[in-house]
Amino acid sequence: MQDKVIMDNILTSVKNCCDIFMHGTIESPTPNVNSTFKQALNEALCMQKEIYDKMAQKGWYPTQAAQQQQIMQTKQKYQN
C-alpha cells in the first residue's frame, strides 16, 4: 500500500475521532466527562493538523487559494 493512501486513511480516521469527541463534548452530562472529551478533542485536532501538514508538505493534500471575490461574497452572505 502506498504511503499516501495510508496517510489519507489515518487522516480520515482522526477526523472521525474529532467528530465523535466533539459530539461527546456537546452531549456530556457532567463537568468531568465534558473536560475529558474536550481534552481528547484537542489532542485529536492537534494530531489532525500534524498529519495534514505532513501530507501538504509532500504535495498529497493540495489546496487552492480562494479568489478575493469569492471571499467577499461568502463574507457578505453570512453578515446579512
PyMOL CGO cylinders between C-alpha atoms (Angstrom):
from pymol import cmd
from pymol.cgo import CYLINDER

trace = [
    CYLINDER, 0.00, 0.00, 0.00, 1.30, 3.45, -0.87, 0.3, 1, 1, 1, 1, 1, 1,
    CYLINDER, 1.30, 3.45, -0.87, 2.28, 5.89, 1.88, 0.3, 1, 1, 1, 1, 1, 1,
    CYLINDER, 2.28, 5.89, 1.88, -0.19, 8.45, 0.52, 0.3, 1, 1, 1, 1, 1, 1,
    CYLINDER, -0.19, 8.45, 0.52, -3.09, 6.01, 0.88, 0.3, 1, 1, 1, 1, 1, 1,
    CYLINDER, -3.09, 6.01, 0.88, -2.03, 5.09, 4.40, 0.3, 1, 1, 1, 1, 1, 1,
    CYLINDER, -2.03, 5.09, 4.40, -1.74, 8.73, 5.45, 0.3, 1, 1, 1, 1, 1, 1,
    CYLINDER, -1.74, 8.73, 5.45, -5.10, 9.53, 3.87, 0.3, 1, 1, 1, 1, 1, 1,
    CYLINDER, -5.10, 9.53, 3.87, -6.72, 6.67, 5.81, 0.3, 1, 1, 1, 1, 1, 1,
    CYLINDER, -6.72, 6.67, 5.81, -5.12, 7.83, 9.05, 0.3, 1, 1, 1, 1, 1, 1,
    CYLINDER, -5.12, 7.83, 9.05, -6.27, 11.42, 8.44, 0.3, 1, 1, 1, 1, 1, 1,
    CYLINDER, -6.27, 11.42, 8.44, -9.82, 10.25, 7.77, 0.3, 1, 1, 1, 1, 1, 1,
    CYLINDER, -9.82, 10.25, 7.77, -9.80, 8.17, 10.96, 0.3, 1, 1, 1, 1, 1, 1,
    CYLINDER, -9.80, 8.17, 10.96, -8.54, 11.08, 13.06, 0.3, 1, 1, 1, 1, 1, 1,
    CYLINDER, -8.54, 11.08, 13.06, -11.18, 13.38, 11.56, 0.3, 1, 1, 1, 1, 1, 1,
    CYLINDER, -11.18, 13.38, 11.56, -13.84, 10.81, 12.51, 0.3, 1, 1, 1, 1, 1, 1,
    CYLINDER, -13.84, 10.81, 12.51, -12.46, 10.73, 16.06, 0.3, 1, 1, 1, 1, 1, 1,
    CYLINDER, -12.46, 10.73, 16.06, -12.68, 14.53, 16.19, 0.3, 1, 1, 1, 1, 1, 1,
    CYLINDER, -12.68, 14.53, 16.19, -16.32, 14.32, 15.20, 0.3, 1, 1, 1, 1, 1, 1,
    CYLINDER, -16.32, 14.32, 15.20, -17.07, 11.75, 17.90, 0.3, 1, 1, 1, 1, 1, 1,
    CYLINDER, -17.07, 11.75, 17.90, -15.19, 13.72, 20.56, 0.3, 1, 1, 1, 1, 1, 1,
    CYLINDER, -15.19, 13.72, 20.56, -16.97, 16.94, 19.58, 0.3, 1, 1, 1, 1, 1, 1,
    CYLINDER, -16.97, 16.94, 19.58, -20.36, 15.28, 19.96, 0.3, 1, 1, 1, 1, 1, 1,
    CYLINDER, -20.36, 15.28, 19.96, -19.25, 13.76, 23.25, 0.3, 1, 1, 1, 1, 1, 1,
    CYLINDER, -19.25, 13.76, 23.25, -18.25, 17.22, 24.47, 0.3, 1, 1, 1, 1, 1, 1,
    CYLINDER, -18.25, 17.22, 24.47, -21.59, 18.71, 23.46, 0.3, 1, 1, 1, 1, 1, 1,
    CYLINDER, -21.59, 18.71, 23.46, -23.62, 15.89, 24.99, 0.3, 1, 1, 1, 1, 1, 1,
    CYLINDER, -23.62, 15.89, 24.99, -21.56, 15.28, 28.12, 0.3, 1, 1, 1, 1, 1, 1,
    CYLINDER, -21.56, 15.28, 28.12, -23.70, 15.22, 31.27, 0.3, 1, 1, 1, 1, 1, 1,
    CYLINDER, -23.70, 15.22, 31.27, -21.07, 16.20, 33.85, 0.3, 1, 1, 1, 1, 1, 1,
    CYLINDER, -21.07, 16.20, 33.85, -18.10, 18.59, 34.06, 0.3, 1, 1, 1, 1, 1, 1,
    CYLINDER, -18.10, 18.59, 34.06, -15.66, 15.68, 34.40, 0.3, 1, 1, 1, 1, 1, 1,
    CYLINDER, -15.66, 15.68, 34.40, -16.94, 13.94, 31.28, 0.3, 1, 1, 1, 1, 1, 1,
    CYLINDER, -16.94, 13.94, 31.28, -17.04, 17.25, 29.42, 0.3, 1, 1, 1, 1, 1, 1,
    CYLINDER, -17.04, 17.25, 29.42, -13.45, 18.02, 30.37, 0.3, 1, 1, 1, 1, 1, 1,
    CYLINDER, -13.45, 18.02, 30.37, -12.28, 14.57, 29.29, 0.3, 1, 1, 1, 1, 1, 1,
    CYLINDER, -12.28, 14.57, 29.29, -13.95, 14.86, 25.90, 0.3, 1, 1, 1, 1, 1, 1,
    CYLINDER, -13.95, 14.86, 25.90, -12.56, 18.39, 25.41, 0.3, 1, 1, 1, 1, 1, 1,
    CYLINDER, -12.56, 18.39, 25.41, -9.05, 17.18, 26.15, 0.3, 1, 1, 1, 1, 1, 1,
    CYLINDER, -9.05, 17.18, 26.15, -9.43, 14.23, 23.76, 0.3, 1, 1, 1, 1, 1, 1,
    CYLINDER, -9.43, 14.23, 23.76, -10.84, 16.54, 21.08, 0.3, 1, 1, 1, 1, 1, 1,
    CYLINDER, -10.84, 16.54, 21.08, -7.94, 18.97, 21.46, 0.3, 1, 1, 1, 1, 1, 1,
    CYLINDER, -7.94, 18.97, 21.46, -5.39, 16.17, 21.20, 0.3, 1, 1, 1, 1, 1, 1,
    CYLINDER, -5.39, 16.17, 21.20, -7.12, 14.72, 18.13, 0.3, 1, 1, 1, 1, 1, 1,
    CYLINDER, -7.12, 14.72, 18.13, -7.25, 18.16, 16.48, 0.3, 1, 1, 1, 1, 1, 1,
    CYLINDER, -7.25, 18.16, 16.48, -3.51, 18.58, 17.07, 0.3, 1, 1, 1, 1, 1, 1,
    CYLINDER, -3.51, 18.58, 17.07, -2.91, 15.13, 15.55, 0.3, 1, 1, 1, 1, 1, 1,
    CYLINDER, -2.91, 15.13, 15.55, -5.09, 16.00, 12.57, 0.3, 1, 1, 1, 1, 1, 1,
    CYLINDER, -5.09, 16.00, 12.57, -3.08, 19.18, 11.93, 0.3, 1, 1, 1, 1, 1, 1,
    CYLINDER, -3.08, 19.18, 11.93, 0.24, 17.34, 12.12, 0.3, 1, 1, 1, 1, 1, 1,
    CYLINDER, 0.24, 17.34, 12.12, -0.96, 14.70, 9.66, 0.3, 1, 1, 1, 1, 1, 1,
    CYLINDER, -0.96, 14.70, 9.66, -2.39, 17.35, 7.32, 0.3, 1, 1, 1, 1, 1, 1,
    CYLINDER, -2.39, 17.35, 7.32, 0.85, 19.37, 7.46, 0.3, 1, 1, 1, 1, 1, 1,
    CYLINDER, 0.85, 19.37, 7.46, 2.95, 16.30, 6.58, 0.3, 1, 1, 1, 1, 1, 1,
    CYLINDER, 2.95, 16.30, 6.58, 0.64, 15.42, 3.69, 0.3, 1, 1, 1, 1, 1, 1,
    CYLINDER, 0.64, 15.42, 3.69, 0.67, 19.01, 2.42, 0.3, 1, 1, 1, 1, 1, 1,
    CYLINDER, 0.67, 19.01, 2.42, 4.49, 19.10, 2.56, 0.3, 1, 1, 1, 1, 1, 1,
    CYLINDER, 4.49, 19.10, 2.56, 4.61, 16.04, 0.32, 0.3, 1, 1, 1, 1, 1, 1,
    CYLINDER, 4.61, 16.04, 0.32, 2.02, 17.51, -2.06, 0.3, 1, 1, 1, 1, 1, 1,
    CYLINDER, 2.02, 17.51, -2.06, -0.54, 14.85, -1.14, 0.3, 1, 1, 1, 1, 1, 1,
    CYLINDER, -0.54, 14.85, -1.14, -3.15, 17.33, 0.07, 0.3, 1, 1, 1, 1, 1, 1,
    CYLINDER, -3.15, 17.33, 0.07, -3.15, 20.20, -2.41, 0.3, 1, 1, 1, 1, 1, 1,
    CYLINDER, -3.15, 20.20, -2.41, -5.06, 23.33, -1.53, 0.3, 1, 1, 1, 1, 1, 1,
    CYLINDER, -5.06, 23.33, -1.53, -6.29, 26.09, -3.75, 0.3, 1, 1, 1, 1, 1, 1,
    CYLINDER, -6.29, 26.09, -3.75, -6.40, 29.72, -2.73, 0.3, 1, 1, 1, 1, 1, 1,
    CYLINDER, -6.40, 29.72, -2.73, -9.87, 31.24, -2.88, 0.3, 1, 1, 1, 1, 1, 1,
    CYLINDER, -9.87, 31.24, -2.88, -10.35, 34.23, -5.14, 0.3, 1, 1, 1, 1, 1, 1,
    CYLINDER, -10.35, 34.23, -5.14, -10.91, 37.53, -3.36, 0.3, 1, 1, 1, 1, 1, 1,
    CYLINDER, -10.91, 37.53, -3.36, -14.35, 37.87, -4.98, 0.3, 1, 1, 1, 1, 1, 1,
    CYLINDER, -14.35, 37.87, -4.98, -15.44, 34.51, -3.56, 0.3, 1, 1, 1, 1, 1, 1,
    CYLINDER, -15.44, 34.51, -3.56, -14.23, 35.52, -0.11, 0.3, 1, 1, 1, 1, 1, 1,
    CYLINDER, -14.23, 35.52, -0.11, -16.18, 38.79, -0.24, 0.3, 1, 1, 1, 1, 1, 1,
    CYLINDER, -16.18, 38.79, -0.24, -19.36, 37.06, -1.48, 0.3, 1, 1, 1, 1, 1, 1,
    CYLINDER, -19.36, 37.06, -1.48, -19.21, 34.49, 1.31, 0.3, 1, 1, 1, 1, 1, 1,
    CYLINDER, -19.21, 34.49, 1.31, -18.48, 37.17, 3.90, 0.3, 1, 1, 1, 1, 1, 1,
    CYLINDER, -18.48, 37.17, 3.90, -21.47, 39.26, 2.73, 0.3, 1, 1, 1, 1, 1, 1,
    CYLINDER, -21.47, 39.26, 2.73, -23.72, 36.21, 2.70, 0.3, 1, 1, 1, 1, 1, 1,
    CYLINDER, -23.72, 36.21, 2.70, -23.10, 35.49, 6.39, 0.3, 1, 1, 1, 1, 1, 1,
    CYLINDER, -23.10, 35.49, 6.39, -23.07, 39.11, 7.55, 0.3, 1, 1, 1, 1, 1, 1,
    CYLINDER, -23.07, 39.11, 7.55, -26.63, 39.68, 6.39, 0.3, 1, 1, 1, 1, 1, 1,
]
cmd.load_cgo(trace, "trace")
